């Protein structure tokens, strides 16, 4: 996610609140928030899952959160699948 640097604190608070509100279970393991080291206002909200199948557009949780974050700026949603250990 990318937002205006002046909104960085507000967006960080919202992302951390969303990540903390998610409860592990049904394959969901955790949510983490990352901010870009040298690009103010740039964040990632990363969900970790342990499931045998992956919905092509991602989880329902991610899609709901994406909808709520649209007001803060540009969103890019990517579904990544781990290969190997």
N, C-alpha and C positions, 0 to 999 in steps of 0.2 A: 504494500500500500504506500502511496505517496500523497502527502498533504502539504499545505503551506507550513514553512518552518515556524511561523507564529502560533500555529495550532498544535505544535508537537506535544506539548505537555498534556493538553486535553485529550488528544488521540491516544497517547501512551496510557493515560489513566483508564480510558474506555477499553483498550485492548487488554490491559492487565486484569481489569474487572471481568471481562468476558472469559479470559483464560482460567481465572480462578473459579468461576461459576460452573464450569464443566466438570462433571463427575465421571471418573473412570468406570468403565463397565461396558459390556456388550462389544468388546473388541477395542474400545477407545482406551488409550493408555495415558496420554497427557497432551497438554497444550503449552506451547512456549511462545514468548514474544521476543522478537529481536529488533534492534534498531541499527541502522546503517552507521558505521563509524564516521564516515566523512560526508554524508549527505543528509543534513538535518531534515526531519519530516518524512523519512523513509523507514518503513517498518515491515516486518513479516510476522504473521501469526501462523505457527506451524503446529498441526495436529499429528500425533503419532497414533497409529492404529495397528492392531495385531489381528488381522482377518484374512480369510482365504479368498475373498472376492472384493473387488474395488468398483464402486459405482463410477461410470465414465466421467461424470461431472463432479464427483466428490460426494461427501456425506451431506445429509440433510442439515446437520448442525452448521457445517461450513457455509452452505447456501443461505441459510437464515441469517447468519452473521454477516455475510457479504452484503446482503440487502440492507441491513442496518448501518453498515459502514459507508455506503455510497455518499452520504451527505458530507463526509470528511475529505473526499478527494478521489484520485485515480486508483482503481483496484485492478489487480492482475491475479487471477485465480488459476493455480496449477495443481494438478494431481500427479504426484510422483510415487513410484512403486520401487521399493528396495529390491535390488538384485544381488543375491549372494551375501555372504557375511564376511 
